[in-house]
Amino acid sequence: MIMKLKTSIIIPTYNRPVDLNNCIESILIQTQLPYEILIIDDGNLPEPPLKAQCEELGIKYVYFKKDKPGSSASRNKGIELSTGDILFFLDDDVVLFPDYIERIMDIYNNAGASENIGGVGGAIANHKKLGPIQKLRKILEISFMAAGLREGKVLPSGFCNGFGTTPFKINKITEVDFLSGGVSSFKKEVFNKFAFDPKYFPFTGEDMDFSYRVSKAYKLIFTPLAQLYHYEAPKMRPDAYKQGFMFTVFVYRFFKMNVKKNPLQWVFFYYAFLGYILSRLLICIVSPKKQNVDKLRGVFGAFDEVIFHGKQVIM
């Protein structure tokens, strides 16, 4: 007799009660309900949202208030407190399709013991379509190894080809190099060896760093059948300068810690970085808005401080 796998949903949150409420509501109407929900609060929620409704449906509800902010630390705390076999990680501003959990669990339940699947991720259904300028920019980045055609892949340059970033979206169940943090799940056993790196705070990319490290020991699977909407709440989003700075720091650190195997590979990194700068320049020329210029300034600022002068920002 096959034992049913218990599912835990971990949601880090920071002062977005309406978004969080919408997220939990979408969990309550799932075709397969989770065993437990864990809310890790970095902010000041007036009360744990929809706790009574969850418990009425037999869902265990865990609320934990943290003193220090940081998504990696929140995820790690959720892992520590969870009791499920499969841990789902969601951003607090997502809304799940009704069969999201069921579609993810289908992969785990149907996998043979020899397949060694460690994580499964779903798809964001409301990615913005690429316009003419974005497509031109993508062609430029591909020619410089700053992007590729296969989504979910890490390039030799250290740049990652994210989901929903090309005209060639994944339309079947596929093995990938990494999973997006707010659309991912992992077996609990994975965390016996791996954890999210809190050194990334306040920068981004800890989900890509974590899942790529996991992919060296387990298979990661992307399924377009499990979908959700990501509404990207503007609250707490960094300004354009910080976005450019943070992205550059992440790419540099990710390449140095996870991709580089010999000194010659720095050629790939700098070649790709040049292509990325040219693509940002193209955006500024076509649309010289302040936010586009500020983002490019952030890229140059990070290059000067971190890459050129070796400032230890998150190392």
Sequence and secondary structure as in RCSB ss.txt:
>XXXX:A:sequence
MIMKLKTSIIIPTYNRPVDLNNCIESILIQTQLPYEILIIDDGNLPEPPLKAQCEELGIKYVYFKKDKPGSSASR
NKGIELSTGDILFFLDDDVVLFPDYIERIMDIYNNAGASENIGGVGGAIANHKKLGPIQKLRKILEISFMAAGLR
EGKVLPSGFCNGFGTTPFKINKITEVDFLSGGVSSFKKEVFNKFAFDPKYFPFTGEDMDFSYRVSKAYKLIFTPL
AQLYHYEAPKMRPDAYKQGFMFTVFVYRFFKMNVKKNPLQWVFFYYAFLGYILSRLLICIVSPKKQNVDKLRGVF
GAFDEVIFHGKQVIM
>XXXX:A:secstr
      EEEEEEESS HHHHHHHHHHHHT SS  SEEEEEESS  SS TTHHHHHHTT EEEEEE SS  HHHHH
HHHHHH   SEEEEE TTEEE TTHHHHHHHHHHH  GGG EEEEEEEETT     HHHHHHHHHHHHTTS  SS
TTEE TTS EE TTSSSS   S EEES   TTEEEEEGGGGGT    GGGTTSS HHHHHHHHHHTTSEEEEEEE
EEEEE   STT   HHHHHHHHHHHHHHHIIIII  STTHHHHHHHHHHHHHHHHHHHHHH   HHHHHHHHHHH
HHIIIIIIS   S  
